[in-house]
Amino acid sequence: MPPKIRDLKKSLAKAGFVKISTKGSHTKWKHPSLSVVLILSGKDGKDAKHYQEKQVVEALKILKKNQKKE
């Protein structure tokens, strides 16, 4: 079963990503130490699409890799 959009948002917030205000069901997420900006679409209760889950996992991997370098 795919994770919910709210679960992806919680993972991003826990990792230090900040939500940038947007309109509608789209949310932008930016981390202070990364140039990556993620856009998640969909309401919190909806199942996340495979590509959305993949984007979040990749962003968290990049963040983890950058933190190990420092």
C-alpha positions as CSV (number, residue, x, y, z in Angstrom):
1,M,0.0,0.0,0.0
2,P,1.5,3.4,-1.0
3,P,2.1,6.0,1.7
4,K,-0.2,8.9,2.1
5,I,0.8,12.4,1.1
6,R,0.7,13.4,4.8
7,D,3.4,10.8,5.5
8,L,5.7,12.2,2.9
9,K,5.2,15.7,4.3
10,K,6.0,14.4,7.8
11,S,9.2,12.8,6.6
12,L,10.3,16.0,4.9
13,A,9.5,18.2,7.9
14,K,11.3,15.8,10.2
15,A,14.4,16.0,8.0
16,G,14.4,19.8,8.2
17,F,12.6,20.7,5.0
18,V,10.6,23.9,5.2
19,K,7.2,24.3,3.5
20,I,6.9,27.3,1.2
21,S,3.4,28.7,0.8
22,T,1.5,27.7,-2.3
23,K,-2.0,27.7,-3.7
24,G,-4.3,24.8,-3.7
25,S,-3.2,21.2,-3.0
26,H,0.4,21.8,-4.1
27,T,3.1,22.3,-1.5
28,K,6.7,23.3,-2.1
29,W,9.4,22.0,0.2
30,K,12.9,23.4,0.4
31,H,15.9,22.4,2.7
32,P,18.2,25.3,3.8
33,S,21.3,23.4,2.8
34,L,20.1,21.9,-0.5
35,S,19.2,23.5,-3.9
36,V,16.5,20.9,-4.4
37,V,12.9,22.1,-4.3
38,L,10.2,19.4,-4.1
39,I,6.6,20.0,-5.1
40,L,4.0,17.6,-3.7
41,S,0.5,17.6,-5.2
42,G,-2.5,16.1,-3.6
43,K,-4.5,16.3,-0.4
44,D,-3.0,14.8,2.7
45,G,-5.4,11.8,2.8
46,K,-4.7,10.7,-0.7
47,D,-2.2,7.9,-1.6
48,A,1.1,9.2,-2.9
49,K,2.0,8.5,-6.5
50,H,5.1,6.3,-7.0
51,Y,7.1,9.2,-8.5
52,Q,6.3,11.4,-5.5
53,E,7.6,8.7,-3.1
54,K,10.7,8.3,-5.2
55,Q,11.4,12.1,-5.2
56,V,11.1,12.3,-1.5
57,V,13.4,9.2,-0.9
58,E,16.0,10.7,-3.4
59,A,15.9,14.1,-1.6
60,L,16.4,12.5,1.8
61,K,19.3,10.4,0.4
62,I,21.0,13.6,-1.0
63,L,20.5,15.3,2.3
64,K,22.0,12.4,4.3
65,K,25.0,12.3,1.9
66,N,25.6,16.0,2.2
67,Q,25.4,15.8,6.0
68,K,28.0,13.1,6.1
69,K,30.4,15.3,4.1
70,E,30.2,18.1,6.7
